[in-house]
Amino acid sequence: MDLFIKLLNDAFFSSIPAVGFAMLFNVPRRFLVYCGVAGALGHSTRTLLLHFNLPIEWATFVAAAIVGVLTIRFAKRHLAPPLMYAVAAIIPMIPGTYAYNTVIALVQLTALTEISPELTAEVISNGLKTVFILGALSVGLALPSLLYYRTRPVI
């Protein structure tokens, strides 16, 4: 029951930035609900997969792929481009904390007179995690479209 409450909380609070960014991108008012649903489902899926000890990169990839499939369904239903829903929906999964920690460690590293192995390891670790999460978002979001709108069979 505690996991269910956590997922509902996560879904609610991740739908807010999804709708906010959809408004920023001038998505028509009638489609804002769908952007919020896609953002909530994507972030909640990632939280659920993280609960089962899947690495954040793979959890983000799966969640972005689910958002990609869902936004294709929304696009077909409403005759709208899928990216109208998808871009706003993946905004809550952007790895801002890891990017921030990377930049802070870089600034601290440049302020020192000698190289610190701890700060260097932190820069490399957080920087690679940021890059891999962003890559997982982009590939996971693009993969369903590449498979769905394919003109030749996959196999």
Disulfide bonds with the S-S distance in Angstrom:
none
